[in-house]
Amino acid sequence: MKALDKFKLDPFPQPEVILLKHPVMLCHGFGSLANVAGKGLLHKTCMMLREHGVLAFAPNIAPYATIKSRAEVWSKQLETLINQTGAKGLHVVAHSMGGLDMRYAVSTLGMHSKIKSLTTVSTPHQGSCLAGLTLNTPESILDGLEGITNWFGNNIYPEIKSDVIGALKQLEPDYLNREFNPSNPDHPDVYYQSVTASCGKGTSSPINKLLIPFNNYIYERQGVNDGYVPAEPAKWGHHLLHTDLSHPEQIALNIPSRRKPVWEKMWLDIIRSLQEFEKRS
């Protein structure tokens, strides 16, 4: 009989179903590398969540625009999803800069009545010094980078004018702590929670070799980080969990196959936390 054990049928071979009362909108961050080869920075994550019964959506917006510009588009897309689904509100899970966009949408654009919760994943709420490093690049190189990046952004998402320099300035610690955070306080009707991450220097977890220079630079100034965003400044609201996934791995970008279960677990843990929040509400 043991020879046939491998042929035994699993009574429930399908993925675990996690039911939520409200749909989930995933908001991507700064950049557009995944848009070249795929359907968006969070498309793979969205499809994985749908396999688990989650009514998830991952729209795409301008990759190199300012927080205000991006937040205005996210708000319109959120309205569209509410109209399409008939939902009374959505859970928003935002990666990286997307978390800043959605905090602005809640606090400044009045979207609090339509957002049940905001979960931010490795969002630089207190800023990342990596933005300053880029802005301090020699002017001739920075001008070329600005021209190419804005040209690319305007072509793949022409509805909003790209402004890579303006966006980078808004990711610096000084701007966020002196201007953005005081002007965008949490709204009492929205539940806030955050996910932080670190790997590489100062941790026991490895990091992609291409991220080592960034990882070391941030570590010397802001401590452990995921290659782009420091861990401690990514805390906002309830600190839900900490992962050792690098910034790209968090959205399944260039992620090794052995790391995919960690990526999947992080996102499913987020969804389970939203399920628990709905039970408490």
Legacy VTK file of the C-alpha trace (Angstrom):
# vtk DataFile Version 3.0
C-alpha trace
ASCII
DATASET POLYDATA
POINTS 281 float
0.000 0.000 0.000
2.854 2.393 0.746
3.812 2.330 -2.920
0.475 3.982 -3.690
0.689 6.669 -0.999
1.824 9.275 -3.497
-1.385 8.719 -5.450
-3.674 9.409 -2.510
-6.154 12.143 -3.254
-6.158 15.296 -1.176
-9.797 15.938 -0.162
-9.275 19.686 -0.734
-6.403 20.200 -3.232
-7.368 23.776 -4.110
-5.746 26.801 -2.447
-7.136 27.981 0.877
-10.025 30.394 0.418
-9.878 33.604 2.480
-13.215 35.379 2.330
-13.460 39.128 2.852
-16.531 41.334 2.991
-14.808 44.050 0.988
-12.647 43.970 -2.167
-8.931 44.741 -2.032
-7.169 47.357 -4.137
-3.408 46.965 -4.488
-1.407 50.142 -5.079
2.101 49.938 -6.517
5.029 52.165 -5.766
7.629 54.186 -7.641
9.036 52.760 -10.880
7.902 50.604 -13.758
10.407 47.809 -14.385
7.728 45.115 -14.163
5.519 46.947 -16.661
7.992 46.159 -19.426
7.806 42.388 -19.015
4.436 41.974 -17.310
1.102 43.618 -16.655
2.117 45.725 -13.697
4.142 45.766 -10.512
1.445 44.034 -8.447
-0.246 41.919 -11.109
1.348 38.643 -9.952
0.349 39.370 -6.378
-3.196 40.167 -7.462
-3.540 36.924 -9.396
-2.159 34.913 -6.480
-4.706 36.485 -4.126
-7.532 35.707 -6.541
-6.508 32.056 -6.407
-7.347 32.278 -2.704
-10.792 33.708 -3.304
-9.850 37.344 -2.673
-11.591 39.888 -4.892
-8.392 41.804 -5.580
-7.524 44.451 -8.157
-4.131 45.899 -9.104
-4.513 49.016 -11.270
-1.537 50.736 -12.874
-0.814 54.460 -12.698
2.014 56.852 -13.543
5.253 55.356 -12.194
7.219 58.596 -11.827
4.719 61.241 -10.717
4.351 63.184 -7.468
2.264 61.976 -4.531
-0.567 64.411 -5.284
-0.794 63.400 -8.947
-0.680 59.700 -8.163
-3.187 59.987 -5.310
-5.715 61.723 -7.558
-5.577 58.852 -10.038
-5.742 56.169 -7.328
-8.857 57.899 -5.994
-10.546 57.796 -9.383
-9.682 54.137 -9.813
-10.981 53.359 -6.346
-14.284 55.046 -7.259
-14.417 52.965 -10.434
-13.906 49.721 -8.498
-16.594 50.629 -5.983
-19.033 51.297 -8.830
-18.091 48.053 -10.581
-18.334 45.845 -7.512
-21.122 47.597 -5.643
-18.957 47.515 -2.530
-19.498 49.981 0.308
-15.756 50.366 0.695
-12.404 48.780 -0.083
-9.352 47.563 1.758
-6.237 49.182 0.310
-2.854 47.444 0.463
-0.123 49.720 -0.827
3.502 48.932 -1.551
6.306 51.468 -1.127
5.408 54.966 -2.400
1.857 53.766 -2.953
1.363 53.975 0.807
2.160 57.695 0.784
-0.193 58.214 -2.151
-3.046 56.572 -0.293
-2.407 58.385 2.973
-2.737 61.605 0.948
-5.920 60.287 -0.684
-7.418 59.590 2.738
-6.306 62.750 4.545
-6.329 65.399 1.813
-8.649 64.072 -0.907
-11.369 62.893 1.475
-11.362 59.208 0.513
-11.760 58.071 4.131
-15.432 57.192 3.633
-14.539 54.662 0.935
-11.452 53.047 2.478
-11.980 50.589 5.314
-8.305 49.976 5.988
-4.901 50.967 4.679
-2.063 48.476 4.909
1.324 49.799 3.836
4.134 47.455 2.827
7.668 48.839 3.096
6.459 52.400 2.651
9.039 55.096 3.517
6.761 57.013 5.900
9.778 58.717 7.469
11.691 58.778 4.191
14.575 56.908 2.580
18.027 58.434 2.229
18.343 56.558 -1.061
16.231 59.284 -2.695
18.794 61.891 -1.663
21.625 59.776 -3.024
19.970 59.779 -6.438
19.250 63.506 -6.320
22.898 64.221 -5.445
24.119 62.495 -8.604
26.257 64.825 -10.776
23.999 67.246 -12.635
24.922 66.041 -16.120
24.040 62.452 -15.208
20.904 63.453 -13.300
19.626 65.514 -16.238
20.053 62.553 -18.557
18.355 60.213 -16.109
15.478 62.660 -15.671
14.975 63.007 -19.406
14.974 59.280 -20.127
12.824 58.367 -17.130
10.204 61.046 -17.755
10.097 60.175 -21.456
9.517 56.532 -20.608
6.891 57.343 -17.975
5.004 59.705 -20.282
4.870 57.050 -22.974
3.646 54.140 -20.874
1.185 56.293 -18.904
0.469 59.506 -20.853
-2.543 60.549 -18.739
-0.263 62.128 -16.126
2.914 64.083 -16.731
5.876 62.270 -15.217
8.062 64.126 -12.727
10.766 61.789 -11.469
12.723 64.546 -9.692
9.617 65.861 -7.957
8.734 62.350 -6.835
12.222 61.639 -5.491
12.230 64.878 -3.497
9.028 63.722 -1.804
10.674 60.474 -0.701
13.402 62.259 1.258
13.220 62.140 5.071
13.243 65.925 5.489
10.212 66.493 3.232
8.178 63.684 4.741
8.860 64.581 8.359
8.606 68.361 8.005
5.818 68.709 5.441
3.987 65.565 4.391
3.364 63.812 7.708
2.126 66.895 9.618
-0.195 67.733 6.703
-1.598 64.216 6.321
-2.637 62.880 9.736
-4.426 59.564 10.066
-8.198 59.637 9.767
-10.067 58.029 12.677
-12.434 56.175 10.345
-9.607 54.273 8.633
-7.633 51.392 10.167
-3.880 51.719 9.521
-1.323 48.922 9.705
2.135 48.391 8.273
4.598 45.747 7.135
8.340 46.334 7.450
11.284 44.513 5.889
15.019 44.075 6.186
17.728 41.855 4.739
21.397 42.136 3.888
23.706 44.140 6.149
22.856 43.984 9.825
20.633 40.920 9.385
21.076 37.180 8.886
19.181 37.232 5.575
20.960 37.522 2.209
20.179 40.179 -0.383
20.549 40.293 -4.149
24.085 41.371 -5.083
22.735 44.195 -7.225
21.122 45.746 -4.136
24.201 45.550 -1.888
25.455 49.130 -2.599
22.005 50.571 -1.805
21.598 48.282 1.182
24.945 49.349 2.672
24.318 53.046 2.004
20.950 53.026 3.806
22.285 50.868 6.653
24.978 53.400 7.513
22.388 56.188 7.754
19.042 54.645 8.713
19.764 51.094 9.822
18.542 47.748 8.512
16.561 47.940 5.286
15.233 45.976 2.313
17.562 47.538 -0.259
15.360 50.577 -0.864
13.449 51.408 2.328
14.685 51.336 5.957
12.665 49.131 8.297
11.979 51.441 11.235
10.752 54.409 9.136
8.301 52.048 7.396
6.212 51.590 10.554
2.836 53.303 10.496
-0.207 52.528 12.587
-0.329 48.958 13.899
2.889 47.107 13.043
1.520 43.900 11.540
4.634 41.950 10.602
8.277 42.053 9.554
9.662 40.128 6.577
13.144 39.418 5.244
12.073 39.858 1.623
13.942 42.524 -0.322
11.978 45.408 -1.831
11.672 43.802 -5.305
10.937 40.361 -3.812
7.962 41.778 -1.947
6.211 42.200 -5.294
7.615 38.968 -6.794
10.069 40.845 -9.011
13.105 38.707 -9.846
12.320 36.491 -6.887
14.091 33.098 -6.641
11.727 30.118 -6.625
12.822 29.150 -3.100
11.631 32.569 -1.861
8.175 32.446 -3.425
6.578 30.680 -0.425
7.835 33.532 1.796
6.346 36.093 -0.599
3.035 34.262 -0.735
2.857 33.872 3.039
3.478 37.588 3.600
0.589 38.591 1.380
-1.764 35.938 2.728
-0.931 36.994 6.279
-1.949 40.525 5.304
-5.261 39.266 3.927
-5.888 37.153 7.019
-5.294 40.235 9.154
-7.960 42.071 7.151
-10.313 39.165 7.724
-9.712 39.481 11.476
-10.221 43.243 11.279
-13.605 42.720 9.608
-14.633 40.373 12.407
-13.750 43.025 14.991
-15.477 45.852 13.142
LINES 1 282
281 0 1 2 3 4 5 6 7 8 9 10 11 12 13 14 15 16 17 18 19 20 21 22 23 24 25 26 27 28 29 30 31 32 33 34 35 36 37 38 39 40 41 42 43 44 45 46 47 48 49 50 51 52 53 54 55 56 57 58 59 60 61 62 63 64 65 66 67 68 69 70 71 72 73 74 75 76 77 78 79 80 81 82 83 84 85 86 87 88 89 90 91 92 93 94 95 96 97 98 99 100 101 102 103 104 105 106 107 108 109 110 111 112 113 114 115 116 117 118 119 120 121 122 123 124 125 126 127 128 129 130 131 132 133 134 135 136 137 138 139 140 141 142 143 144 145 146 147 148 149 150 151 152 153 154 155 156 157 158 159 160 161 162 163 164 165 166 167 168 169 170 171 172 173 174 175 176 177 178 179 180 181 182 183 184 185 186 187 188 189 190 191 192 193 194 195 196 197 198 199 200 201 202 203 204 205 206 207 208 209 210 211 212 213 214 215 216 217 218 219 220 221 222 223 224 225 226 227 228 229 230 231 232 233 234 235 236 237 238 239 240 241 242 243 244 245 246 247 248 249 250 251 252 253 254 255 256 257 258 259 260 261 262 263 264 265 266 267 268 269 270 271 272 273 274 275 276 277 278 279 280
